[in-house]
């Protein structure tokens, strides 16, 4: 890499008619831009090459710097910007006094740059810290080489470096500069070392290079890893063949890393090589070969051999720091191969795989490894389907700390009635109810509200749990009293509702929905308004303190002292209430109390987002970019009642846009009226479904696109271009300087792309402007209200075809590159990470099949009534939804899945075909139309997604309330 950079700089600095570069061209009049754009790369590339032993690069750089230091103007530039490189030049040439002086100059420059760097600009500050590490190590070398006892100082320095390496996910350029400079220092200190210290120094150099290779492989940078491995070949001969010295740890590690690189290059299995089991057999490279027949004896032997190695590793690593990692690696391997096993497979190998999966998962959980708990849904599924897995779970579950099961309480309750997993689940639930009653009470209340018949075993378990929760009646009492008081307030016939008495009901209801209302808590519940913690025999914990990610300490949990007397009724269809709870820690906590929706969907999606964050953190590409989806707590209390954590200092995307443009609300209303008028030209009915359907069937593509541009022009106040820049203006108004604007813009674009990737995989729809929150602290976009998930928005009377919201407003945030830059790259990296964890995500989705939500049941009933067909089973519908999500993770075509959903909808045949044709696109013109329905790469999926999301024809046909023109 550094060779290529140096060659590119030389090319730019070669005068016409000459073959040799002239670096002094940088200082000529008219070449001022070279100082900013070429000089840094000239100095840094040649510095790195010189440190790696390139004598020619070192001589050229030294001569150039000497000439620069003789002229006052160039001297000021070089000393202020490249004091670290100057110090290294003098340190390598033996002028330690000059090196020490420039180290001090470099530290002063660091302090200057650090104070100038914004606290919000994380990456620039990280680069400065990496620079400081290099400066301090150079200063350590200078002190050791010039001290009174260089031999002792050098030996001490080697010992420190032996245990001091960067993280494997740090930037590779930083790794390379650190390792090559250490080797340079060791070479310069060689004359002061004893024979034993010299041997240790040589081993340290080789080991450091291998650590660099490990970092490159951890970041899936095979090219860099192989380049560094090849550099070691002349130092450690015949390593790849494993000759007489192959017993050496360095030789073994070298051969293992070569095999790892080979497998990565071929797209093979790298997970097995991360186990602490030693060198891998070549047969393991067959395990993930797409051409391998998994039913063949060769495949069975390979899997059996790998399972034997992993089982041995689990046993040998007991009571060591590697135990959890080894167990979890074995569980992942078993899960991968169990996924491809045939249903009902009871072969000896399948039984071994299930047993090892259960053992590996539970042993890793027993050590407190929370990542292992994410595999619990898959474990429960296997225990429910196979008696051998159920017995293994029942036998080993007690070794796991009970708090690690708290994150999966709804899933455990869904298996309580099972004849398979239920045998182990029921006593586990009773133990949790006894230890953590306030964690169990709310999921149990939701389960109790389910009217489905229960088997005697489950009913007995729930009754026993009720008895154990006898000291935790306060949450139940709270809900019961509030419900009674609300009934009294509204009266059975609804006459207590103020809007009903208004002379114009329509106007009154619209006014209620269009603006939030501040009112007193006593109007909703006098019991809550007068609640005081000191007057209660039992105490009420704030919700959301049992995450399952850490051991809870209930005695230190925050309890509700009382409630704020003012509440806010928000302006949305369900009229949720914003409630303030005052904790006994003297802080206020705000929650949104929502009735009428089954919040179990939102709760489970937040849980899935948390698991996705774990996958993003485990992938080197996404971890290096610090990609994470912002989540919040959701606590269902009944099937149609629950509370949601309120996120302070946020606005809906609609409010945020309105803040940047006076008159935005009025122009949006004008655009909506215009949209209806445009559709009416092609329809005979004014009802939205028929209106949109006729528009899709009869309006030509050119007309739809022209109409969309007309609406964008209205939103922009007569200028379509201005209408597309409102979000940029809002971000700019939030910024104190250009650097802050860049940071806010990046945060918004990245968080939007992450939400889009996760939302598409889970089929989340209805992403209108009020279903996004914008953080006013950092510009992050947060998704809310996930009532329409798993493709259900595509089956609405006006189907939603887009995979996510990427209207011109959001696409224009990152102009001039637009979504083809940061948005596409983030989508690409996120989907790569999430698809690599498809087994874990697919296992978590199983709870939607076992316990479908009220919303899903209502959707099935309405769909069957509209289509005049028999109502399918809710669980059958849930299985289809989960199957579509799995198809996304396995390379399904976005448009093909939209068409499949449309085929199962209640739309008239003509409309369904018209919508499907729109989703498919035009062969030869739309990129999505020329790709197969399945087996797409991540790059192809991203291409299809962005093509479908930004197609003006698709956007122009969207439901008018979705406001595709904004």
GUVEXTI-635589 format. One record per residue (C-alpha): y, z, x. Coordinates in steps of 0.25 Angstrom, whole numbers, padded with zeros to 4 digits, always signed. Layout:
// GUVEXTI-635589
YZX/...
This chain:
// GUVEXTI-635589
+0000+0000+0000/+0010+0004+0011/+0007-0009+0019/+0010-0017+0006/+0023-0010+0004/+0027-0011+0019/+0024-0026+0018/+0032-0028+0005/+0044-0021+0012/+0043-0029+0024/+0043-0042+0016/+0056-0038+0009/+0062-0035+0023/+0058-0048+0030/+0070-0057+0032/+0069-0071+0028/+0063-0080+0040/+0057-0068+0046/+0043-0062+0047/+0047-0048+0051/+0053-0038+0041/+0066-0032+0045/+0068-0018+0039/+0082-0017+0044/+0085-0027+0032/+0086-0015+0023/+0099-0011+0029/+0106-0024+0028/+0118-0026+0019/+0113-0031+0005/+0100-0024+0007/+0104-0011+0001/+0092-0012-0009/+0082-0012+0002/+0086+0002+0005/+0081+0007-0008/+0070-0002-0011/+0064-0006+0003/+0067+0005+0013/+0059+0016+0006/+0047+0007+0006/+0049+0002+0020/+0050+0016+0026/+0039+0023+0017/+0028+0012+0018/+0030+0011+0034/+0030+0026+0035/+0016+0027+0027/+0010+0015+0035/+0015+0022+0048/+0009+0035+0044/-0004+0028+0041/-0004+0023+0056/+0003+0009+0055/+0010+0009+0068/+0017-0004+0065/+0023+0002+0052/+0027+0014+0060/+0034+0007+0071/+0042-0002+0061/+0046+0010+0053/+0050+0018+0065/+0059+0007+0071/+0065+0005+0057/+0068+0019+0055/+0074+0021+0069/+0084+0009+0067/+0088+0015+0053/+0091+0029+0060/+0100+0022+0070/+0110+0017+0059/+0118+0027+0051/+0116+0020+0037/+0101+0018+0038/+0099+0031+0044/+0105+0038+0032/+0096+0031+0023/+0083+0033+0030/+0086+0048+0033/+0089+0051+0019/+0078+0043+0012/+0067+0043+0023/+0068+0056+0030/+0053+0059+0027/+0049+0045+0034/+0058+0048+0046/+0052+0061+0048/+0038+0055+0048/+0042+0044+0057/+0047+0055+0068/+0035+0064+0065/+0025+0053+0068/+0033+0049+0081/+0033+0063+0086/+0048+0066+0084/+0045+0079+0077/+0059+0084+0078/+0065+0072+0070/+0053+0073+0060/+0057+0087+0057/+0071+0083+0055/+0068+0072+0046/+0058+0081+0038/+0070+0090+0035/+0078+0078+0031/+0067+0074+0022/+0066+0088+0015/+0081+0088+0013/+0080+0074+0006/+0068+0080-0002/+0077+0091-0007/+0088+0081-0010/+0079+0072-0018/+0072+0083-0025/+0085+0089-0031/+0089+0075-0035/+0076+0072-0042/+0076+0075-0057/+0066+0086-0061/+0061+0077-0072/+0057+0066-0062/+0044+0071-0058/+0039+0060-0049/+0051+0059-0040/+0050+0073-0038/+0035+0073-0035/+0038+0062-0025/+0048+0071-0018/+0038+0082-0017/+0028+0073-0011/+0038+0069-0001/+0041+0084+0002/+0026+0086+0005/+0026+0075+0015/+0039+0080+0022/+0033+0094+0023/+0020+0089+0029/+0027+0082+0039/+0035+0094+0042/+0022+0102+0044/+0017+0091+0054/+0030+0092+0062/+0030+0107+0062/+0015+0107+0067/+0017+0096+0077/+0030+0103+0083/+0025+0117+0082/+0022+0127+0093/+0007+0125+0090/+0004+0111+0085/-0011+0113+0085/-0011+0125+0076/+0000+0119+0067/-0008+0106+0066/-0021+0113+0062/-0014+0121+0052/-0007+0109+0046/-0021+0102+0045/-0026+0114+0037/-0015+0113+0027/-0016+0098+0025/-0031+0099+0023/-0029+0107+0010/-0016+0100+0006/-0017+0087-0002/-0010+0081-0014/-0016+0080-0027/-0025+0068-0029/-0016+0062-0040/-0003+0062-0031/+0003+0049-0027/-0006+0041-0017/+0007+0037-0009/+0009+0052-0007/-0005+0055-0003/-0005+0043+0007/+0008+0048+0013/+0003+0062+0015/-0010+0059+0020/-0006+0048+0030/+0005+0057+0035/-0004+0069+0037/-0013+0060+0045/-0001+0056+0054/+0002+0070+0056/-0012+0074+0060/-0012+0062+0070/+0000+0067+0076/-0005+0081+0077/-0019+0077+0083/-0015+0081+0097/-0012+0095+0093/-0026+0097+0086/-0039+0103+0091/-0051+0095+0091/-0056+0103+0078/-0042+0101+0071/-0042+0086+0075/-0056+0085+0068/-0050+0092+0056/-0038+0083+0056/-0046+0071+0056/-0055+0076+0044/-0042+0080+0037/-0036+0065+0039/-0049+0059+0033/-0050+0069+0022/-0035+0067+0018/-0038+0052+0017/-0049+0055+0008/-0041+0064-0001/-0031+0052-0002/-0043+0043-0006/-0047+0054-0017/-0032+0054-0022/-0032+0038-0023/-0046+0038-0030/-0041+0049-0040/-0029+0040-0043/-0039+0028-0044/-0032+0021-0033/-0044+0014-0027/-0036+0005-0018/-0029+0016-0011/-0042+0025-0010/-0050+0013-0003/-0038+0010+0006/-0039+0025+0011/-0054+0025+0012/-0054+0012+0021/-0044+0019+0030/-0054+0030+0032/-0066+0020+0036/-0062+0019+0050/-0060+0034+0051/-0074+0038+0045/-0083+0026+0048/-0095+0022+0039/-0091+0031+0028/-0095+0022+0017/-0109+0020+0023/-0111+0035+0024/-0116+0036+0039/-0121+0048+0047/-0108+0055+0044/-0108+0054+0029/-0111+0069+0028/-0096+0071+0031/-0088+0076+0019/-0077+0066+0022/-0088+0054+0023/-0094+0058+0010/-0080+0059+0003/-0076+0046+0009/-0089+0039+0004/-0087+0045-0010/-0072+0041-0011/-0076+0027-0007/-0087+0027-0018/-0076+0032-0028/-0067+0021-0024/-0077+0011-0026/-0081+0016-0040/-0067+0016-0044/-0064+0002-0039/-0076-0003-0047/-0072+0005-0059/-0084+0015-0058/-0086+0029-0061/-0077+0038-0052/-0079+0051-0060/-0092+0054-0054/-0086+0053-0040/-0076+0064-0043/-0087+0075-0044/-0090+0084-0033/-0104+0079-0031/-0103+0071-0018/-0105+0056-0016/-0109+0048-0028/-0121+0039-0029/-0118+0024-0030/-0126+0024-0043/-0114+0031-0050/-0106+0019-0049/-0114+0013-0060/-0111+0024-0070/-0098+0017-0075/-0102+0003-0073/-0099-0005-0085/-0110-0015-0082/-0121-0004-0082/-0131-0003-0093/-0130+0012-0097/-0144+0012-0103/-0150+0007-0090/-0158+0015-0081/-0148+0013-0070/-0137+0019-0078/-0145+0031-0083/-0149+0034-0069/-0135+0033-0064/-0130+0042-0075/-0142+0052-0073/-0139+0052-0058/-0124+0055-0060/-0127+0066-0070/-0136+0072-0060/-0125+0072-0049/-0115+0078-0059/-0124+0089-0064/-0127+0093-0050/-0112+0093-0047/-0110+0102-0059/-0120+0112-0054/-0116+0112-0039/-0101+0114-0043/-0104+0126-0051/-0094+0138-0048/-0085+0128-0039/-0072+0123-0041/-0078+0109-0044/-0087+0114-0056/-0078+0110-0067/-0074+0097-0062/-0089+0093-0059/-0093+0098-0073/-0082+0090-0080/-0085+0077-0072/-0100+0079-0076/-0095+0080-0091/-0087+0068-0090/-0098+0059-0084/-0108+0064-0095/-0097+0061-0106/-0095+0047-0100/-0110+0044-0101/-0113+0051-0114/-0102+0042-0120/-0111+0030-0118/-0124+0036-0122/-0130+0032-0135/-0128+0040-0147/-0140+0050-0149/-0144+0048-0134/-0154+0059-0131/-0159+0054-0118/-0161+0063-0106/-0149+0058-0099/-0140+0059-0111/-0144+0074-0113/-0141+0076-0098/-0127+0070-0100/-0124+0078-0112/-0129+0091-0105/-0121+0088-0093/-0109+0085-0101/-0109+0098-0109/-0112+0106-0096/-0101+0099-0088/-0091+0101-0099/-0094+0115-0102/-0095+0119-0088/-0081+0113-0085/-0075+0120-0097/-0082+0133-0092/-0073+0132-0079/-0061+0131-0088/-0059+0116-0085/-0051+0112-0098/-0053+0097-0095/-0068+0099-0098/-0064+0105-0112/-0059+0091-0116/-0074+0086-0116/-0077+0097-0127/-0076+0087-0139/-0087+0078-0132/-0096+0090-0129/-0095+0094-0144/-0098+0080-0148/-0111+0079-0139/-0115+0093-0143/-0114+0089-0158/-0122+0076-0156/-0133+0081-0146/-0141+0094-0147/-0142+0095-0132/-0127+0095-0130/-0125+0105-0141/-0135+0115-0134/-0128+0113-0121/-0115+0116-0127/-0120+0128-0134/-0126+0133-0122/-0115+0131-0112/-0102+0133-0121/-0101+0148-0118/-0098+0145-0104/-0085+0139-0107/-0073+0148-0110/-0070+0148-0125/-0056+0144-0124/-0059+0131-0118/-0064+0127-0132/-0051+0130-0139/-0045+0116-0137/-0056+0110-0145/-0057+0120-0157/-0055+0109-0168/-0067+0101-0161/-0076+0114-0161/-0073+0116-0175/-0077+0102-0179/-0090+0104-0173/-0092+0118-0180/-0101+0111-0191/-0109+0103-0181/-0124+0106-0180/-0123+0101-0166/-0111+0107-0158/-0108+0117-0169/-0119+0126-0164/-0111+0128-0151/-0097+0126-0158/-0098+0137-0168/-0100+0149-0159/-0089+0144-0150/-0079+0143-0161/-0082+0157-0165/-0080+0162-0151/-0067+0155-0151/-0063+0161-0164/-0066+0175-0158/-0058+0172-0145/-0047+0164-0149/-0045+0165-0164/-0030+0160-0165/-0035+0147-0158/-0047+0145-0168/-0039+0149-0181/-0032+0136-0183/-0043+0126-0180/-0052+0134-0189/-0042+0134-0200/-0042+0119-0200/-0057+0118-0200/-0058+0128-0211/-0048+0119-0219/-0058+0107-0218/-0065+0106-0232/-0078+0099-0226/-0091+0106-0229/-0095+0115-0217/-0110+0118-0213/-0114+0133-0214/-0113+0135-0199/-0099+0130-0198/-0095+0138-0210/-0101+0151-0204/-0094+0148-0191/-0080+0146-0197/-0082+0159-0205/-0086+0167-0193/-0073+0161-0186/-0065+0165-0198/-0070+0179-0196/-0067+0179-0181/-0053+0174-0184/-0050+0186-0193/-0040+0191-0183/-0033+0178-0184/-0029+0176-0198/-0014+0174-0196/-0014+0159-0194/-0022+0158-0207/-0013+0167-0214/-0001+0159-0209/-0006+0146-0215/-0010+0152-0228/+0003+0159-0231/+0011+0148-0227/+0003+0138-0236/+0005+0148-0248/+0020+0149-0246/+0021+0134-0244/+0014+0132-0257/+0023+0142-0264/+0035+0136-0259/+0032+0121-0263/+0024+0126-0276/+0012+0119-0281/+0019+0108-0288/+0029+0105-0277/+0041+0109-0285/+0045+0119-0273/+0048+0107-0264/+0063+0105-0264/+0062+0090-0263/+0055+0089-0277/+0067+0095-0284/+0077+0085-0278/+0082+0074-0287/+0078+0063-0278/+0065+0066-0272/+0064+0054-0263/+0077+0057-0257/+0074+0072-0255/+0061+0070-0249/+0066+0059-0239/+0077+0069-0235/+0067+0079-0232/+0059+0070-0224/+0070+0064-0216/+0076+0077-0210/+0070+0089-0205/+0073+0102-0213/+0077+0116-0207/+0072+0127-0216/+0067+0141-0215/+0053+0145-0213/+0053+0155-0225/+0054+0142-0234/+0040+0138-0229/+0034+0152-0226/+0039+0166-0228/+0027+0171-0221/+0030+0163-0208/+0045+0166-0209/+0042+0181-0209/+0030+0181-0199/+0032+0191-0188/+0021+0193-0177/+0024+0208-0177/+0020+0210-0191/+0006+0203-0190/-0007+0210-0187/-0011+0197-0180/-0003+0187-0171/-0001+0172-0173/-0002+0164-0160/+0006+0152-0158/-0003+0139-0160/-0007+0130-0148/-0011+0141-0138/-0025+0138-0137/-0026+0125-0130/-0040+0126-0124/-0034+0122-0110/-0032+0136-0105/-0038+0150-0108/-0030+0156-0120/-0024+0170-0119/-0022+0174-0133/-0015+0187-0129/-0004+0179-0122/-0003+0169-0133/+0011+0167-0140/+0011+0173-0154/+0020+0169-0166/+0031+0180-0167/+0038+0174-0179/+0043+0160-0184/+0056+0154-0184/+0063+0154-0198/+0068+0140-0197/+0058+0128-0199/+0061+0113-0198/+0054+0104-0208/+0053+0090-0200/+0056+0077-0206/+0043+0071-0207/+0033+0067-0218/+0025+0080-0217/+0037+0089-0215/+0032+0098-0204/+0039+0111-0201/+0044+0115-0188/+0041+0130-0186/+0046+0139-0175/+0036+0151-0171/+0042+0162-0162/+0032+0166-0152/+0030+0181-0146/+0035+0175-0133/+0049+0173-0138/+0048+0158-0139/+0048+0149-0151/+0037+0138-0154/+0039+0127-0164/+0028+0121-0172/+0028+0110-0182/+0020+0114-0194/+0014+0101-0201/+0007+0100-0214/+0000+0088-0220/-0006+0082-0208/-0019+0086-0201/-0014+0090-0187/-0028+0090-0181/-0026+0075-0178/-0013+0079-0170/-0021+0091-0163/-0032+0082-0159/-0023+0071-0153/-0015+0081-0145/-0029+0086-0140/-0032+0072-0136/-0019+0070-0130/-0022+0082-0121/-0035+0076-0117/-0028+0063-0114/-0018+0071-0105/-0030+0076-0097/-0035+0062-0095/-0022+0058-0091/-0021+0069-0081/-0035+0066-0075/-0031+0051-0073/-0024+0049-0060/-0015+0038-0065/-0010+0046-0077/-0010+0059-0069/-0001+0053-0059/+0009+0049-0070/+0008+0062-0077/+0004+0056-0090/+0002+0066-0101/+0004+0066-0116/+0012+0077-0122/+0005+0085-0132/+0008+0097-0142/+0000+0107-0149/-0005+0104-0164/-0012+0115-0172/-0019+0111-0185/-0020+0123-0194/-0026+0116-0207/-0030+0102-0209/-0016+0098-0214/-0007+0109-0207/-0004+0112-0192/+0007+0115-0182/+0011+0106-0171/+0018+0111-0158/+0033+0107-0159/+0038+0100-0146/+0053+0104-0143/+0064+0095-0138/+0058+0082-0144/+0063+0072-0154/+0055+0061-0162/+0056+0047-0156/+0064+0043-0168/+0074+0055-0166/+0075+0052-0151/+0078+0037-0154/+0088+0041-0165/+0095+0050-0155/+0099+0038-0146/+0105+0029-0157/+0114+0033-0168/+0110+0026-0181/+0095+0025-0177/+0090+0031-0190/+0098+0021-0198/+0094+0009-0190/+0079+0013-0191/+0080+0014-0206/+0087+0000-0206/+0076-0005-0198/+0065+0000-0207/+0072-0006-0219/+0073-0019-0212/+0058-0018-0208/+0054-0016-0223/+0064-0028-0227/+0057-0037-0216/+0043-0034-0222/+0047-0036-0236/+0050-0051-0233/+0035-0053-0231/+0029-0043-0242/+0029-0041-0257/+0027-0026-0257/+0037-0015-0252/+0026-0005-0249/+0024-0003-0234/+0010-0007-0232/+0011-0019-0240/+0024-0023-0234/+0019-0021-0220/+0006-0028-0223/+0013-0040-0229/+0022-0041-0217/+0010-0041-0207/+0003-0052-0215/+0015-0061-0218/+0026-0059-0208/+0026-0068-0195/+0025-0062-0182/+0039-0067-0178/+0045-0061-0191/+0039-0048-0188/+0044-0048-0174/+0058-0052-0178/+0058-0042-0189/+0055-0031-0178/+0066-0036-0169/+0076-0035-0181/+0072-0020-0184/+0073-0017-0169/+0087-0023-0169/+0091-0014-0181/+0086-0002-0174/+0094-0006-0162/+0107-0007-0170/+0107-0022-0169/+0101-0023-0156/+0086-0024-0154/+0087-0020-0139/+0095-0008-0142/+0085-0004-0152/+0074-0004-0142/+0082+0005-0132/+0085+0017-0141/+0074+0025-0134/+0079+0022-0120/+0093+0027-0125/+0087+0040-0131/+0080+0043-0118/+0093+0039-0110/+0101+0049-0119/+0091+0060-0116/+0092+0058-0101/+0102+0064-0091/+0101+0053-0081/+0094+0040-0078/+0082+0047-0071/+0080+0056-0083/+0080+0044-0092/+0069+0037-0083/+0061+0050-0084/+0063+0051-0099/+0060+0036-0101/+0047+0037-0093/+0042+0050-0100/+0044+0043-0113/+0037+0030-0110/+0025+0037-0103/+0023+0047-0114/+0024+0036-0124/+0014+0028-0117/+0004+0040-0116/+0006+0043-0131/+0003+0028-0134/-0009+0028-0125/-0015+0041-0131/-0010+0037-0145/-0017+0023-0145/-0030+0029-0140/-0030+0039-0152/-0025+0029-0162/-0012+0036-0165/-0002+0029-0174/+0010+0031-0182/+0019+0032-0169/+0032+0031-0176/+0045+0036-0170/+0043+0050-0176/+0029+0052-0170/+0035+0053-0156/+0043+0065-0150/+0052+0062-0138/+0053+0074-0129/+0068+0076-0126/+0064+0084-0113/+0057+0072-0106/+0056+0060-0115/+0041+0062-0117/+0036+0056-0130/+0026+0064-0138/+0018+0059-0150/+0017+0067-0163/+0010+0066-0176/-0003+0059-0174/-0008+0059-0188/-0012+0044-0187/-0022+0043-0176/-0034+0035-0172/-0029+0022-0178/-0026+0027-0192/-0011+0021-0191/-0018+0008-0190/-0025+0010-0204/-0012+0014-0211/-0007+0004-0223/+0003-0001-0212/-0006-0001-0200/-0001+0003-0186/-0005-0008-0176/+0002-0003-0163/-0006+0006-0154/+0007+0015-0151/+0022+0014-0152/+0028+0005-0142/+0040-0001-0150/+0052-0007-0142/+0059+0006-0142/+0048+0013-0134/+0045+0000-0126/+0059-0001-0122/+0060+0013-0116/+0054+0008-0103/+0062-0005-0102/+0064-0014-0095/+0049-0013-0092/+0046-0009-0106/+0032-0004-0110/+0025-0013-0100/+0029-0003-0089/+0028+0012-0090/+0022+0012-0104/+0011+0002-0101/+0007+0009-0088/+0007+0022-0094/-0002+0017-0106/-0011+0011-0095/-0013+0023-0087/-0015+0032-0099/-0025+0023-0106/-0033+0022-0093/-0033+0037-0092/-0037+0040-0106/-0048+0029-0107/-0054+0035-0094/-0056+0048-0103/-0061+0041-0115/-0073+0050-0116/-0065+0063-0117/-0055+0057-0127/-0066+0051-0136/-0074+0064-0136/-0061+0072-0141/-0059+0062-0152/-0073+0066-0158/-0066+0078-0165/-0059+0068-0174/-0072+0063-0179/-0078+0077-0181/-0065+0083-0188/-0057+0071-0195/-0043+0076-0199/-0037+0076-0213/-0028+0064-0209/-0040+0056-0206/-0048+0059-0219/-0035+0055-0227/-0034+0042-0219/-0048+0039-0222/-0046+0042-0237/-0033+0034-0238/-0039+0022-0231/-0051+0022-0240/-0043+0022-0252/-0034+0011-0248/-0045+0002-0244/-0053+0006-0257/-0066+0009-0249/-0075+0021-0247/-0069+0032-0238/-0075+0032-0225/-0079+0045-0218/-0068+0052-0211/-0077+0054-0199/-0081+0040-0199/-0066+0036-0199/-0064+0047-0188/-0075+0040-0180/-0069+0027-0181/-0055+0032-0176/-0062+0039-0164/-0070+0026-0161/-0057+0019-0160/-0051+0029-0151/-0063+0028-0142/-0061+0012-0142/-0047+0014-0137/-0052+0022-0125/-0063+0012-0122/-0054-0001-0122/-0052-0005-0136/-0042-0015-0140/-0030-0009-0147/-0028-0021-0157/-0043-0021-0160/-0043-0007-0164/-0031-0009-0173/-0039-0020-0180/-0051-0011-0182/-0042-0001-0188/-0036-0011-0197/-0049-0016-0202/-0053-0002-0207/-0040+0000-0214/-0036-0002-0228/-0027-0013-0226/-0028-0026-0235/-0037-0036-0227/-0025-0046-0225/-0016-0035-0220/-0027-0030-0211/-0029-0043-0204/-0014-0045-0202/-0012-0032-0195/-0025-0034-0187/-0020-0048-0182/-0006-0041-0178/-0014-0031-0170/-0023-0041-0163/-0011-0050-0158/-0010-0064-0155/-0021-0070-0145/-0014-0076-0133/+0000-0069-0136/-0003-0054-0138/-0011-0048-0126/-0019-0039-0135/-0025-0051-0143/-0032-0056-0131/-0041-0044-0127/-0054-0039-0132/-0056-0028-0142/-0063-0019-0133/-0065-0016-0118/-0050-0017-0114/-0045-0011-0101/-0034-0001-0101/-0024-0012-0097/-0029-0021-0108/-0028-0010-0118/-0014-0007-0114/-0010-0021-0115/-0015-0022-0129/-0008-0009-0133/+0005-0013-0128/+0004-0027-0134/+0001-0021-0147/+0011-0010-0147/+0023-0019-0143/+0019-0031-0151/+0032-0034-0160/+0023-0040-0171/+0015-0027-0172/+0027-0018-0171/+0034-0027-0182/+0023-0024-0192/+0023-0009-0190/+0025+0000-0201/+0040+0001-0204/+0040+0016-0203/+0034+0015-0188/+0048+0008-0184/+0042-0002-0174/+0056-0007-0172/+0060+0006-0165/
